[in-house]
Amino acid sequence: MIKDNIMKIINEINKSDSKLICVSKTRSNDEIMEAYDAGMRDFGENHVKELVEKRKSLPKDIRWHMIGHLQTNKVKELLDDEVYLIHSVDSIKLAREINKRSNHKQDILLEINIANEESKYGFSTDINELKEVVNEISKLENINCIGLMCVAPNTDNPEDNVKYFNKLKGLADSLNLKVLSMGMTNDYLVATKCGATYIRVGTGIFGERDYTKKTNN
């Protein structure tokens, strides 16, 4: 099932410039290895502890993406080993902590609260504020800000999120940033049409999550 789902998604997005990230939050190592054996190398985790545990025991050529909310007190643990891309930098304070803890130029994305939802993290969509943020972060020697990320509103109609994905693309263009992380299981096709660089899909690959099960780490 996992391999079939991956192939389906890859076939759907193969005419776009989008790359698939398997969101492996709560998934077992066995499930992750099924995706790995199907050719996947990009995996996204929401929690530092889970990413760190999986990173220890799974193949070293996996590219780990930190896609969930990141607290400053978890940065050291996260950066004890390599993280391919941190998608969820939502404050200058967090960027400074990453800069402090990293021993190399760490690629990051700025998380944007694209629909101004109280329940979500991220920078404002105000372009002048964002220009100031990008300027400030550009001074940090161990940070490489390469793009923007958003979590669009949960909706029954994926087309509802076109305006948010286009808005993120417009912000990135104004900031001369090239990478866009947007689109999840319910709206990744819409996101690819709006210029997503990365789509983040979990349920669409692994099936519905069972939060009563523990991962076999």
CYANA upper distance limits for C-alpha pairs under 8 A (distance plus 0.5 A):
  1 MET  CA      5 ASN  CA      6.58
  1 MET  CA    206 PHE  CA      8.31
  2 ILE  CA      6 ILE  CA      6.74
  2 ILE  CA     31 GLU  CA      8.37
  2 ILE  CA     34 GLU  CA      7.20
  2 ILE  CA     35 ALA  CA      6.81
  2 ILE  CA    205 ILE  CA      6.07
  2 ILE  CA    206 PHE  CA      6.20
  3 LYS  CA      7 MET  CA      6.68
  3 LYS  CA     34 GLU  CA      7.46
  3 LYS  CA     35 ALA  CA      6.71
  3 LYS  CA     38 ALA  CA      5.99
  3 LYS  CA    205 ILE  CA      8.49
  4 ASP  CA      8 LYS  CA      6.64
  5 ASN  CA      9 ILE  CA      6.84
  5 ASN  CA    204 GLY  CA      7.38
  5 ASN  CA    205 ILE  CA      5.70
  5 ASN  CA    206 PHE  CA      8.38
  6 ILE  CA     10 ILE  CA      6.63
  6 ILE  CA     35 ALA  CA      8.06
  6 ILE  CA     38 ALA  CA      8.12
  6 ILE  CA    205 ILE  CA      6.50
  7 MET  CA     11 ASN  CA      6.53
  8 LYS  CA     12 GLU  CA      6.75
  9 ILE  CA     13 ILE  CA      6.78
 10 ILE  CA     14 ASN  CA      6.20
 10 ILE  CA     20 LEU  CA      7.92
 12 GLU  CA    189 LEU  CA      8.19
 13 ILE  CA     17 ASP  CA      8.26
 13 ILE  CA     18 SER  CA      7.11
 13 ILE  CA    189 LEU  CA      7.80
 13 ILE  CA    192 THR  CA      7.46
 14 ASN  CA     18 SER  CA      8.31
 16 SER  CA    192 THR  CA      6.87
 16 SER  CA    193 LYS  CA      7.82
 16 SER  CA    195 GLY  CA      8.39
 17 ASP  CA    192 THR  CA      8.03
 17 ASP  CA    195 GLY  CA      7.84
 17 ASP  CA    196 ALA  CA      7.80
 17 ASP  CA    197 THR  CA      6.63
 18 SER  CA    192 THR  CA      6.44
 18 SER  CA    195 GLY  CA      7.90
 18 SER  CA    196 ALA  CA      6.01
 18 SER  CA    197 THR  CA      4.92
 18 SER  CA    198 TYR  CA      5.81
 18 SER  CA    199 ILE  CA      7.13
 19 LYS  CA    197 THR  CA      6.44
 19 LYS  CA    198 TYR  CA      5.26
 19 LYS  CA    199 ILE  CA      6.74
 20 LEU  CA     42 ASP  CA      7.73
 20 LEU  CA    198 TYR  CA      6.40
 20 LEU  CA    199 ILE  CA      5.75
 20 LEU  CA    200 ARG  CA      6.85
 20 LEU  CA    201 VAL  CA      7.69
 21 ILE  CA     42 ASP  CA      5.55
 21 ILE  CA     43 PHE  CA      5.81
 21 ILE  CA     44 GLY  CA      6.68
 21 ILE  CA    198 TYR  CA      7.17
 21 ILE  CA    199 ILE  CA      6.52
 21 ILE  CA    200 ARG  CA      5.39
 21 ILE  CA    201 VAL  CA      6.71
 22 CYS  CA     35 ALA  CA      8.42
 22 CYS  CA     40 MET  CA      8.09
 22 CYS  CA     42 ASP  CA      6.79
 22 CYS  CA     43 PHE  CA      5.19
 22 CYS  CA     44 GLY  CA      6.45
 22 CYS  CA    200 ARG  CA      6.74
 22 CYS  CA    201 VAL  CA      5.89
 22 CYS  CA    202 GLY  CA      6.20
 22 CYS  CA    205 ILE  CA      7.74
 23 VAL  CA     43 PHE  CA      6.22
 23 VAL  CA     44 GLY  CA      5.03
 23 VAL  CA     45 GLU  CA      6.63
 23 VAL  CA    200 ARG  CA      6.53
 23 VAL  CA    201 VAL  CA      5.90
 23 VAL  CA    202 GLY  CA      4.80
 23 VAL  CA    203 THR  CA      8.50
 24 SER  CA     32 ILE  CA      7.31
 24 SER  CA     43 PHE  CA      6.76
 24 SER  CA     44 GLY  CA      6.39
 24 SER  CA     45 GLU  CA      6.38
 24 SER  CA    202 GLY  CA      6.78
 25 LYS  CA     44 GLY  CA      7.79
 25 LYS  CA     45 GLU  CA      5.73
 25 LYS  CA     46 ASN  CA      6.63
 25 LYS  CA     47 HIS  CA      8.17
 25 LYS  CA     50 GLU  CA      8.13
 25 LYS  CA    202 GLY  CA      8.22
 26 THR  CA    209 ARG  CA      7.81
 26 THR  CA    211 TYR  CA      7.61
 26 THR  CA    213 LYS  CA      8.44
 26 THR  CA    214 LYS  CA      7.56
 26 THR  CA    215 THR  CA      6.41
 27 ARG  CA     31 GLU  CA      6.73
 27 ARG  CA     32 ILE  CA      7.29
 27 ARG  CA    206 PHE  CA      8.48
 27 ARG  CA    209 ARG  CA      8.37
 27 ARG  CA    215 THR  CA      6.30
 28 SER  CA     32 ILE  CA      6.82
 28 SER  CA    214 LYS  CA      8.15
 28 SER  CA    215 THR  CA      4.87
 28 SER  CA    216 ASN  CA      5.80
 28 SER  CA    217 ASN  CA      7.67
 29 ASN  CA     33 MET  CA      6.53
 29 ASN  CA     54 LYS  CA      7.76
 29 ASN  CA     58 LEU  CA      7.84
 29 ASN  CA    215 THR  CA      7.52
 29 ASN  CA    216 ASN  CA      6.60
 29 ASN  CA    217 ASN  CA      7.15
 30 ASP  CA     34 GLU  CA      6.85
 30 ASP  CA    216 ASN  CA      8.44
 31 GLU  CA     35 ALA  CA      7.12
 31 GLU  CA    206 PHE  CA      8.02
 32 ILE  CA     36 TYR  CA      6.62
 33 MET  CA     37 ASP  CA      6.39
 34 GLU  CA     38 ALA  CA      6.80
 35 ALA  CA     39 GLY  CA      7.17
 35 ALA  CA     40 MET  CA      6.13
 36 TYR  CA     40 MET  CA      5.13
 36 TYR  CA     41 ARG  CA      6.61
 41 ARG  CA     61 ASP  CA      7.55
 41 ARG  CA     62 ILE  CA      5.32
 41 ARG  CA     63 ARG  CA      6.32
 42 ASP  CA     62 ILE  CA      6.62
 42 ASP  CA     63 ARG  CA      5.33
 42 ASP  CA     64 TRP  CA      6.67
 42 ASP  CA     65 HIS  CA      7.63
 43 PHE  CA     62 ILE  CA      7.61
 43 PHE  CA     63 ARG  CA      6.82
 43 PHE  CA     64 TRP  CA      5.79
 43 PHE  CA     65 HIS  CA      6.48
 44 GLY  CA     64 TRP  CA      6.45
 44 GLY  CA     65 HIS  CA      5.00
 44 GLY  CA     66 MET  CA      6.31
 44 GLY  CA     67 ILE  CA      6.43
 44 GLY  CA    200 ARG  CA      7.91
 45 GLU  CA     50 GLU  CA      7.71
 45 GLU  CA     51 LEU  CA      6.25
 45 GLU  CA     64 TRP  CA      7.99
 45 GLU  CA     65 HIS  CA      6.84
 45 GLU  CA     66 MET  CA      5.86
 45 GLU  CA     67 ILE  CA      6.31
 45 GLU  CA     68 GLY  CA      7.16
 46 ASN  CA     50 GLU  CA      8.42
 46 ASN  CA     51 LEU  CA      8.23
 46 ASN  CA     66 MET  CA      6.70
 46 ASN  CA     67 ILE  CA      5.81
 46 ASN  CA     68 GLY  CA      4.28
 46 ASN  CA     69 HIS  CA      7.33
 47 HIS  CA     51 LEU  CA      6.79
 47 HIS  CA     66 MET  CA      8.15
 47 HIS  CA     68 GLY  CA      6.70
 47 HIS  CA     69 HIS  CA      8.08
 47 HIS  CA     70 LEU  CA      8.21
 48 VAL  CA     52 VAL  CA      6.53
 48 VAL  CA     66 MET  CA      8.13
 48 VAL  CA     70 LEU  CA      8.11
 48 VAL  CA     74 LYS  CA      7.30
 48 VAL  CA     77 GLU  CA      7.99
 48 VAL  CA     78 LEU  CA      6.43
 49 LYS  CA     53 GLU  CA      6.75
 50 GLU  CA     54 LYS  CA      6.71
 51 LEU  CA     55 ARG  CA      6.42
 51 LEU  CA     64 TRP  CA      8.20
 51 LEU  CA     66 MET  CA      8.35
 51 LEU  CA     78 LEU  CA      8.41
 52 VAL  CA     56 LYS  CA      6.93
 52 VAL  CA     77 GLU  CA      8.17
 52 VAL  CA     78 LEU  CA      7.12
 53 GLU  CA     57 SER  CA      7.47
 53 GLU  CA    217 ASN  CA      6.86
 54 LYS  CA     58 LEU  CA      6.34
 54 LYS  CA    217 ASN  CA      6.84
 55 ARG  CA     59 PRO  CA      8.21
 55 ARG  CA     60 LYS  CA      8.02
 55 ARG  CA     64 TRP  CA      8.34
 57 SER  CA    217 ASN  CA      8.09
 58 LEU  CA     62 ILE  CA      8.18
 63 ARG  CA     83 VAL  CA      7.55
 63 ARG  CA     84 TYR  CA      5.86
 64 TRP  CA     82 GLU  CA      8.37
 64 TRP  CA     83 VAL  CA      5.85
 64 TRP  CA     84 TYR  CA      5.81
 64 TRP  CA     85 LEU  CA      7.46
 65 HIS  CA     83 VAL  CA      6.85
 65 HIS  CA     84 TYR  CA      6.25
 65 HIS  CA     85 LEU  CA      5.47
 65 HIS  CA     86 ILE  CA      6.36
 65 HIS  CA     87 HIS  CA      7.52
 66 MET  CA     83 VAL  CA      7.83
 66 MET  CA     85 LEU  CA      6.94
 66 MET  CA     86 ILE  CA      5.27
 66 MET  CA     87 HIS  CA      6.43
 66 MET  CA     88 SER  CA      7.57
 67 ILE  CA     86 ILE  CA      6.96
 67 ILE  CA     87 HIS  CA      5.55
 67 ILE  CA     88 SER  CA      6.11
 68 GLY  CA     87 HIS  CA      8.20
 68 GLY  CA     88 SER  CA      6.64
 69 HIS  CA     88 SER  CA      6.48
 69 HIS  CA     89 VAL  CA      8.43
 69 HIS  CA    121 TYR  CA      8.01
 70 LEU  CA     74 LYS  CA      7.37
 70 LEU  CA     75 VAL  CA      7.84
 70 LEU  CA     88 SER  CA      7.21
 70 LEU  CA     89 VAL  CA      7.76
 70 LEU  CA     94 LEU  CA      8.48
 71 GLN  CA     75 VAL  CA      7.38
 71 GLN  CA     94 LEU  CA      7.89
 72 THR  CA     93 LYS  CA      8.31
 72 THR  CA     94 LEU  CA      6.07
 72 THR  CA     97 GLU  CA      6.84
 72 THR  CA     98 ILE  CA      8.50
 74 LYS  CA     78 LEU  CA      6.78
 75 VAL  CA     79 LEU  CA      6.61
 75 VAL  CA     97 GLU  CA      7.48
 75 VAL  CA     98 ILE  CA      6.76
 75 VAL  CA    101 ARG  CA      7.59
 76 LYS  CA     80 ASP  CA      6.69
 76 LYS  CA     98 ILE  CA      8.38
 76 LYS  CA    101 ARG  CA      6.29
 78 LEU  CA     83 VAL  CA      7.94
 79 LEU  CA     83 VAL  CA      7.21
 79 LEU  CA    101 ARG  CA      7.33
 79 LEU  CA    102 SER  CA      6.81
 84 TYR  CA    106 GLN  CA      8.44
 84 TYR  CA    107 ASP  CA      7.69
 85 LEU  CA    106 GLN  CA      7.86
 85 LEU  CA    107 ASP  CA      5.88
 85 LEU  CA    108 ILE  CA      6.13
 85 LEU  CA    109 LEU  CA      8.14
 86 ILE  CA    107 ASP  CA      7.14
 86 ILE  CA    108 ILE  CA      5.22
 86 ILE  CA    109 LEU  CA      6.71
 87 HIS  CA    108 ILE  CA      6.30
 87 HIS  CA    109 LEU  CA      5.11
 87 HIS  CA    110 LEU  CA      7.11
 87 HIS  CA    111 GLU  CA      7.18
 87 HIS  CA    148 LEU  CA      8.12
 87 HIS  CA    149 MET  CA      6.65
 87 HIS  CA    181 SER  CA      7.86
 88 SER  CA    108 ILE  CA      8.20
 88 SER  CA    109 LEU  CA      6.80
 88 SER  CA    110 LEU  CA      6.59
 88 SER  CA    111 GLU  CA      5.45
 88 SER  CA    122 GLY  CA      8.31
 88 SER  CA    149 MET  CA      7.48
 89 VAL  CA     94 LEU  CA      6.94
 89 VAL  CA     95 ALA  CA      6.99
 89 VAL  CA    108 ILE  CA      7.39
 89 VAL  CA    109 LEU  CA      6.65
 89 VAL  CA    110 LEU  CA      5.40
 89 VAL  CA    111 GLU  CA      6.02
 89 VAL  CA    122 GLY  CA      8.10
 90 ASP  CA     94 LEU  CA      7.52
 90 ASP  CA    110 LEU  CA      6.52
 90 ASP  CA    111 GLU  CA      5.71
 90 ASP  CA    112 ILE  CA      7.79
 90 ASP  CA    121 TYR  CA      7.04
 90 ASP  CA    122 GLY  CA      5.08
 90 ASP  CA    123 PHE  CA      6.28
 91 SER  CA     95 ALA  CA      6.99
 91 SER  CA    122 GLY  CA      7.92
 91 SER  CA    123 PHE  CA      7.54
 92 ILE  CA     96 ARG  CA      6.65
 92 ILE  CA    133 VAL  CA      7.50
 92 ILE  CA    136 GLU  CA      8.30
 92 ILE  CA    137 ILE  CA      7.43
 93 LYS  CA     97 GLU  CA      6.88
 94 LEU  CA     98 ILE  CA      6.77
 95 ALA  CA     99 ASN  CA      6.64
 95 ALA  CA    137 ILE  CA      7.43
 95 ALA  CA    143 ILE  CA      7.97
 96 ARG  CA    100 LYS  CA      6.63
 96 ARG  CA    137 ILE  CA      8.30
 96 ARG  CA    140 LEU  CA      7.66
 97 GLU  CA    101 ARG  CA      6.68
 98 ILE  CA    102 SER  CA      6.32
 98 ILE  CA    106 GLN  CA      8.38
 98 ILE  CA    142 ASN  CA      8.30
 98 ILE  CA    143 ILE  CA      7.96
 99 ASN  CA    106 GLN  CA      8.24
 99 ASN  CA    140 LEU  CA      6.80
 99 ASN  CA    141 GLU  CA      7.47
 99 ASN  CA    142 ASN  CA      5.36
 99 ASN  CA    143 ILE  CA      6.22
100 LYS  CA    142 ASN  CA      8.11
102 SER  CA    106 GLN  CA      7.26
102 SER  CA    142 ASN  CA      6.88
103 ASN  CA    142 ASN  CA      7.65
104 HIS  CA    142 ASN  CA      6.18
105 LYS  CA    141 GLU  CA      7.63
105 LYS  CA    142 ASN  CA      4.75
105 LYS  CA    143 ILE  CA      5.72
105 LYS  CA    144 ASN  CA      6.55
106 GLN  CA    142 ASN  CA      6.44
106 GLN  CA    143 ILE  CA      5.48
106 GLN  CA    144 ASN  CA      6.23
107 ASP  CA    143 ILE  CA      6.70
107 ASP  CA    144 ASN  CA      5.19
107 ASP  CA    145 CYS  CA      6.41
107 ASP  CA    146 ILE  CA      7.05
108 ILE  CA    143 ILE  CA      7.55
108 ILE  CA    144 ASN  CA      6.60
108 ILE  CA    145 CYS  CA      5.48
108 ILE  CA    146 ILE  CA      6.72
108 ILE  CA    147 GLY  CA      7.78
109 LEU  CA    145 CYS  CA      6.25
109 LEU  CA    146 ILE  CA      6.47
109 LEU  CA    147 GLY  CA      5.33
109 LEU  CA    148 LEU  CA      5.38
109 LEU  CA    149 MET  CA      6.57
109 LEU  CA    179 VAL  CA      8.34
110 LEU  CA    122 GLY  CA      8.09
110 LEU  CA    123 PHE  CA      7.98
110 LEU  CA    145 CYS  CA      7.86
110 LEU  CA    147 GLY  CA      6.97
110 LEU  CA    148 LEU  CA      5.26
110 LEU  CA    149 MET  CA      6.44
111 GLU  CA    121 TYR  CA      7.87
111 GLU  CA    122 GLY  CA      5.29
111 GLU  CA    123 PHE  CA      6.73
111 GLU  CA    148 LEU  CA      6.39
111 GLU  CA    149 MET  CA      5.16
111 GLU  CA    150 CYS  CA      6.10
112 ILE  CA    121 TYR  CA      7.98
112 ILE  CA    122 GLY  CA      4.92
112 ILE  CA    123 PHE  CA      5.18
112 ILE  CA    124 SER  CA      6.73
112 ILE  CA    125 THR  CA      7.09
112 ILE  CA    148 LEU  CA      7.35
112 ILE  CA    149 MET  CA      6.55
112 ILE  CA    150 CYS  CA      5.75
112 ILE  CA    151 VAL  CA      8.49
112 ILE  CA    168 LEU  CA      8.43
113 ASN  CA    117 GLU  CA      7.18
113 ASN  CA    120 LYS  CA      6.95
113 ASN  CA    121 TYR  CA      6.48
113 ASN  CA    122 GLY  CA      4.97
113 ASN  CA    123 PHE  CA      6.19
113 ASN  CA    124 SER  CA      6.48
113 ASN  CA    125 THR  CA      7.46
113 ASN  CA    150 CYS  CA      6.91
113 ASN  CA    151 VAL  CA      7.89
114 ILE  CA    122 GLY  CA      8.49
114 ILE  CA    124 SER  CA      7.91
114 ILE  CA    125 THR  CA      6.81
114 ILE  CA    150 CYS  CA      6.72
114 ILE  CA    151 VAL  CA      7.89
114 ILE  CA    152 ALA  CA      7.23
114 ILE  CA    164 TYR  CA      6.75
114 ILE  CA    167 LYS  CA      8.19
114 ILE  CA    168 LEU  CA      7.58
115 ALA  CA    152 ALA  CA      7.45
115 ALA  CA    153 PRO  CA      7.54
115 ALA  CA    164 TYR  CA      7.45
116 ASN  CA    120 LYS  CA      8.33
116 ASN  CA    124 SER  CA      7.84
122 GLY  CA    150 CYS  CA      8.47
123 PHE  CA    130 LEU  CA      8.03
124 SER  CA    129 GLU  CA      7.89
124 SER  CA    130 LEU  CA      7.89
125 THR  CA    129 GLU  CA      8.42
125 THR  CA    130 LEU  CA      7.71
125 THR  CA    171 LEU  CA      8.18
126 ASP  CA    130 LEU  CA      6.77
127 ILE  CA    131 LYS  CA      6.60
127 ILE  CA    171 LEU  CA      7.28
127 ILE  CA    174 SER  CA      8.38
128 ASN  CA    132 GLU  CA      6.95
129 GLU  CA    133 VAL  CA      6.79
130 LEU  CA    134 VAL  CA      6.58
131 LYS  CA    135 ASN  CA      6.55
131 LYS  CA    175 LEU  CA      7.24
132 GLU  CA    136 GLU  CA      6.61
133 VAL  CA    137 ILE  CA      6.62
134 VAL  CA    138 SER  CA      6.46
134 VAL  CA    145 CYS  CA      8.09
134 VAL  CA    175 LEU  CA      8.44
135 ASN  CA    139 LYS  CA      7.44
136 GLU  CA    140 LEU  CA      8.09
137 ILE  CA    143 ILE  CA      7.73
137 ILE  CA    145 CYS  CA      7.98
138 SER  CA    143 ILE  CA      7.75
138 SER  CA    144 ASN  CA      7.80
138 SER  CA    145 CYS  CA      7.81
146 ILE  CA    177 LEU  CA      6.19
146 ILE  CA    178 LYS  CA      6.83
146 ILE  CA    179 VAL  CA      6.41
147 GLY  CA    172 ALA  CA      7.10
147 GLY  CA    177 LEU  CA      5.37
147 GLY  CA    178 LYS  CA      6.10
147 GLY  CA    179 VAL  CA      4.77
147 GLY  CA    180 LEU  CA      6.25
147 GLY  CA    181 SER  CA      8.40
148 LEU  CA    168 LEU  CA      7.79
148 LEU  CA    172 ALA  CA      7.02
148 LEU  CA    177 LEU  CA      8.01
148 LEU  CA    179 VAL  CA      6.84
148 LEU  CA    180 LEU  CA      5.71
148 LEU  CA    181 SER  CA      6.88
149 MET  CA    168 LEU  CA      8.37
149 MET  CA    180 LEU  CA      6.29
149 MET  CA    181 SER  CA      5.03
149 MET  CA    182 MET  CA      6.41
150 CYS  CA    168 LEU  CA      8.08
150 CYS  CA    181 SER  CA      7.13
150 CYS  CA    182 MET  CA      6.08
151 VAL  CA    182 MET  CA      7.06
151 VAL  CA    183 GLY  CA      7.85
152 ALA  CA    161 ASN  CA      6.99
152 ALA  CA    164 TYR  CA      7.23
152 ALA  CA    165 PHE  CA      8.21
152 ALA  CA    182 MET  CA      8.11
152 ALA  CA    183 GLY  CA      7.89
153 PRO  CA    161 ASN  CA      7.65
155 THR  CA    160 ASP  CA      7.65
155 THR  CA    161 ASN  CA      8.43
157 ASN  CA    161 ASN  CA      8.49
158 PRO  CA    162 VAL  CA      8.02
158 PRO  CA    186 ASN  CA      7.00
158 PRO  CA    187 ASP  CA      5.39
158 PRO  CA    190 VAL  CA      7.14
159 GLU  CA    187 ASP  CA      8.24
159 GLU  CA    190 VAL  CA      7.10
161 ASN  CA    165 PHE  CA      6.77
161 ASN  CA    187 ASP  CA      8.12
161 ASN  CA    190 VAL  CA      8.16
162 VAL  CA    166 ASN  CA      6.51
162 VAL  CA    190 VAL  CA      7.05
162 VAL  CA    191 ALA  CA      7.76
162 VAL  CA    194 CYS  CA      7.62
163 LYS  CA    167 LYS  CA      6.51
164 TYR  CA    168 LEU  CA      6.75
165 PHE  CA    169 LYS  CA      6.75
165 PHE  CA    182 MET  CA      7.64
165 PHE  CA    191 ALA  CA      6.77
165 PHE  CA    194 CYS  CA      6.58
166 ASN  CA    170 GLY  CA      6.62
166 ASN  CA    194 CYS  CA      6.39
167 LYS  CA    171 LEU  CA      6.76
168 LEU  CA    172 ALA  CA      6.69
168 LEU  CA    180 LEU  CA      8.24
169 LYS  CA    173 ASP  CA      6.65
169 LYS  CA    180 LEU  CA      7.66
169 LYS  CA    194 CYS  CA      7.86
169 LYS  CA    195 GLY  CA      7.45
170 GLY  CA    174 SER  CA      6.71
171 LEU  CA    175 LEU  CA      6.77
172 ALA  CA    176 ASN  CA      6.43
172 ALA  CA    177 LEU  CA      5.44
172 ALA  CA    178 LYS  CA      7.21
172 ALA  CA    179 VAL  CA      8.32
172 ALA  CA    180 LEU  CA      8.14
173 ASP  CA    177 LEU  CA      6.56
173 ASP  CA    178 LYS  CA      7.86
179 VAL  CA    196 ALA  CA      8.14
179 VAL  CA    197 THR  CA      6.11
179 VAL  CA    198 TYR  CA      8.26
180 LEU  CA    195 GLY  CA      7.83
180 LEU  CA    196 ALA  CA      5.62
180 LEU  CA    197 THR  CA      5.42
180 LEU  CA    198 TYR  CA      6.80
181 SER  CA    196 ALA  CA      6.49
181 SER  CA    197 THR  CA      6.39
181 SER  CA    198 TYR  CA      5.14
181 SER  CA    199 ILE  CA      6.55
181 SER  CA    200 ARG  CA      8.09
182 MET  CA    188 TYR  CA      8.01
182 MET  CA    191 ALA  CA      6.67
182 MET  CA    196 ALA  CA      6.33
182 MET  CA    197 THR  CA      8.23
182 MET  CA    198 TYR  CA      6.88
182 MET  CA    199 ILE  CA      6.03
182 MET  CA    200 ARG  CA      7.56
183 GLY  CA    187 ASP  CA      5.89
183 GLY  CA    188 TYR  CA      4.67
183 GLY  CA    189 LEU  CA      8.04
183 GLY  CA    190 VAL  CA      7.90
183 GLY  CA    191 ALA  CA      5.50
183 GLY  CA    192 THR  CA      8.07
183 GLY  CA    196 ALA  CA      7.88
183 GLY  CA    198 TYR  CA      8.32
183 GLY  CA    199 ILE  CA      5.53
183 GLY  CA    200 ARG  CA      6.67
183 GLY  CA    201 VAL  CA      8.40
184 MET  CA    188 TYR  CA      5.45
184 MET  CA    199 ILE  CA      6.54
184 MET  CA    200 ARG  CA      5.45
184 MET  CA    201 VAL  CA      5.56
184 MET  CA    202 GLY  CA      8.20
185 THR  CA    200 ARG  CA      7.73
185 THR  CA    201 VAL  CA      5.46
185 THR  CA    202 GLY  CA      7.11
185 THR  CA    203 THR  CA      6.79
185 THR  CA    204 GLY  CA      5.76
187 ASP  CA    191 ALA  CA      6.85
188 TYR  CA    192 THR  CA      6.67
188 TYR  CA    199 ILE  CA      6.52
188 TYR  CA    200 ARG  CA      8.17
188 TYR  CA    201 VAL  CA      8.24
189 LEU  CA    193 LYS  CA      7.06
190 VAL  CA    194 CYS  CA      6.99
191 ALA  CA    195 GLY  CA      6.98
191 ALA  CA    196 ALA  CA      5.96
191 ALA  CA    199 ILE  CA      7.93
192 THR  CA    196 ALA  CA      5.32
192 THR  CA    197 THR  CA      8.08
192 THR  CA    199 ILE  CA      8.02
201 VAL  CA    205 ILE  CA      7.07
202 GLY  CA    206 PHE  CA      6.52
202 GLY  CA    207 GLY  CA      7.95
203 THR  CA    207 GLY  CA      5.00
203 THR  CA    208 GLU  CA      5.75
203 THR  CA    209 ARG  CA      7.44
